[in-house]
Amino acid sequence: MLPLSLSYDHRVIDGAAAARFNAYLAAVLADFRRVLI
């Protein structure tokens, strides 16, 4: 397992959009087969 760290600037991007992206990325990385489809 490899740790992954992400950060974002609240002045540039809305926190809600960043949270949605983080949730999507976590779901994709949890089930990598989704990337191949």
DSSP file (Angstrom, degrees, kcal/mol; ACC not computed):
  #  RESIDUE AA STRUCTURE BP1 BP2  ACC     N-H-->O    O-->H-N    N-H-->O    O-->H-N    TCO  KAPPA ALPHA  PHI   PSI    X-CA   Y-CA   Z-CA
    1    1 A M              0   0    0      0, 0.0     0, 0.0     0, 0.0     0, 0.0   0.000 360.0 360.0 360.0 136.4    0.0    0.0    0.0
    2    2 A L        -     0   0    0      2,-0.0     2,-0.0     0, 0.0     0, 0.0  -0.962 360.0-124.3-117.4 124.6    1.3    3.4   -0.9
    3    3 A P        -     0   0    0      0, 0.0     2,-0.4     0, 0.0     0, 0.0  -0.365  24.2-160.6 -66.2 146.3    0.2    6.6    0.9
    4    4 A L        -     0   0    0     -2,-0.0     2,-0.4     2,-0.0    -2,-0.0  -0.997   4.9-167.8-130.5 131.7   -1.3    9.3   -1.3
    5    5 A S        -     0   0    0     -2,-0.4     2,-0.4     2,-0.0     0, 0.0  -0.978   5.8-178.8-124.1 131.2   -1.6   12.9   -0.2
    6    6 A L        +     0   0    0     -2,-0.4     2,-0.3     2,-0.0    -2,-0.0  -0.945   0.9 179.2-125.3 147.6   -3.6   15.6   -2.0
    7    7 A S        -     0   0    0     -2,-0.4     2,-0.3     2,-0.0    -2,-0.0  -0.970   4.4-168.8-142.0 160.0   -4.0   19.3   -1.3
    8    8 A Y        -     0   0    0     -2,-0.3     2,-0.6     5,-0.0    -2,-0.0  -0.982  26.0-114.7-148.2 156.6   -5.9   22.1   -2.9
    9    9 A D    >>  -     0   0    0     -2,-0.3     4,-2.4     1,-0.1     3,-1.5  -0.838  14.0-153.1 -98.0 118.1   -6.1   25.9   -2.6
   10   10 A H  T 34 S+     0   0    0     -2,-0.6     5,-0.1     1,-0.3    -1,-0.1   0.693  94.9  63.2 -64.7 -17.8   -9.5   27.2   -1.4
   11   11 A R  T 34 S+     0   0    0      1,-0.1    -1,-0.3     3,-0.1     3,-0.1   0.761 113.9  32.3 -75.7 -23.1   -8.8   30.4   -3.2
   12   12 A V  T <4 S+     0   0    0     -3,-1.5     2,-0.4     1,-0.3    -2,-0.2   0.823 124.9  29.9-101.1 -41.1   -8.8   28.6   -6.5
   13   13 A I  S  < S-     0   0    0     -4,-2.4    -1,-0.3     3,-0.0     2,-0.1  -0.941  82.1-108.5-128.2 144.9  -11.3   25.7   -6.1
   14   14 A D     >  -     0   0    0     -2,-0.4     4,-1.9     1,-0.1     3,-0.2  -0.451  25.2-130.5 -68.6 139.4  -14.4   25.3   -4.0
   15   15 A G  H  > S+     0   0    0      1,-0.2     4,-2.2     2,-0.2     5,-0.1   0.830 105.8  56.9 -61.5 -34.0  -13.9   22.9   -1.1
   16   16 A A  H  > S+     0   0    0      2,-0.2     4,-2.2     1,-0.2    -1,-0.2   0.904 106.8  48.5 -66.1 -41.0  -17.1   20.9   -2.0
   17   17 A A  H  > S+     0   0    0      1,-0.2     4,-2.2     2,-0.2    -1,-0.2   0.900 111.8  49.7 -65.1 -40.2  -15.8   20.2   -5.5
   18   18 A A  H  X S+     0   0    0     -4,-1.9     4,-2.5     2,-0.2    -2,-0.2   0.886 109.5  51.4 -66.1 -38.1  -12.5   19.1   -4.1
   19   19 A A  H  X S+     0   0    0     -4,-2.2     4,-2.3     2,-0.2    -2,-0.2   0.894 109.4  50.1 -65.9 -39.7  -14.3   16.8   -1.6
   20   20 A R  H  X S+     0   0    0     -4,-2.2     4,-2.5     2,-0.2    -2,-0.2   0.916 111.4  48.9 -63.4 -42.4  -16.3   15.2   -4.4
   21   21 A F  H  X S+     0   0    0     -4,-2.2     4,-3.0     2,-0.2    -2,-0.2   0.917 110.5  50.5 -63.3 -43.1  -13.1   14.6   -6.4
   22   22 A N  H  X S+     0   0    0     -4,-2.5     4,-2.3     2,-0.2    -1,-0.2   0.900 111.4  48.4 -61.9 -40.6  -11.4   13.1   -3.3
   23   23 A A  H  X S+     0   0    0     -4,-2.3     4,-2.1     2,-0.2    -1,-0.2   0.909 113.1  47.9 -65.7 -42.2  -14.4   10.7   -2.8
   24   24 A Y  H  X S+     0   0    0     -4,-2.5     4,-2.5     2,-0.2    -2,-0.2   0.932 112.3  48.9 -63.4 -46.0  -14.4    9.8   -6.5
   25   25 A L  H  X S+     0   0    0     -4,-3.0     4,-2.6     1,-0.2     5,-0.2   0.898 110.3  51.1 -62.4 -40.9  -10.6    9.1   -6.5
   26   26 A A  H  X S+     0   0    0     -4,-2.3     4,-1.8    -5,-0.2    -1,-0.2   0.903 111.1  48.7 -62.8 -41.2  -10.9    7.0   -3.3
   27   27 A A  H  X S+     0   0    0     -4,-2.1     4,-1.5     2,-0.2    -2,-0.2   0.911 112.7  47.5 -65.8 -41.9  -13.7    4.9   -4.9
   28   28 A V  H  < S+     0   0    0     -4,-2.5     7,-0.3     1,-0.2     6,-0.3   0.918 113.8  46.5 -65.9 -43.4  -11.7    4.4   -8.1
   29   29 A L  H  < S+     0   0    0     -4,-2.6     3,-0.5     1,-0.2    -1,-0.2   0.814 108.9  55.8 -70.4 -28.5   -8.5    3.5   -6.3
   30   30 A A  H  < S+     0   0    0     -4,-1.8     2,-0.4     1,-0.3    -1,-0.2   0.846 121.3  28.8 -70.8 -33.1  -10.5    1.1   -4.0
   31   31 A D  S >< S+     0   0    0     -4,-1.5     3,-2.0    -5,-0.1     4,-0.3  -0.742  72.5 178.2-128.2  82.2  -11.8   -0.8   -7.1
   32   32 A F  T >> S+     0   0    0     -3,-0.5     3,-1.4    -2,-0.4     4,-0.8   0.680  70.8  77.3 -64.7 -18.2   -9.2   -0.4   -9.7
   33   33 A R  H 3> S+     0   0    0      1,-0.3     4,-0.8     2,-0.2     3,-0.4   0.800  83.1  67.5 -60.9 -26.4  -11.1   -2.5  -12.2
   34   34 A R  H <4 S+     0   0    0     -3,-2.0     3,-0.3    -6,-0.3    -1,-0.3   0.808  94.3  57.3 -63.0 -28.8  -13.4    0.6  -12.8
   35   35 A V  H <4 S+     0   0    0     -3,-1.4    -1,-0.2    -4,-0.3    -2,-0.2   0.859 103.7  52.3 -69.2 -34.8  -10.4    2.3  -14.4
   36   36 A L  H  <        0   0    0     -4,-0.8    -1,-0.2    -3,-0.4    -2,-0.2   0.676 360.0 360.0 -77.4 -17.3  -10.1   -0.4  -17.0
   37   37 A I     <        0   0    0     -4,-0.8    -1,-0.2    -3,-0.3    -2,-0.2   0.461 360.0 360.0 -85.0 360.0  -13.7   -0.3  -18.0
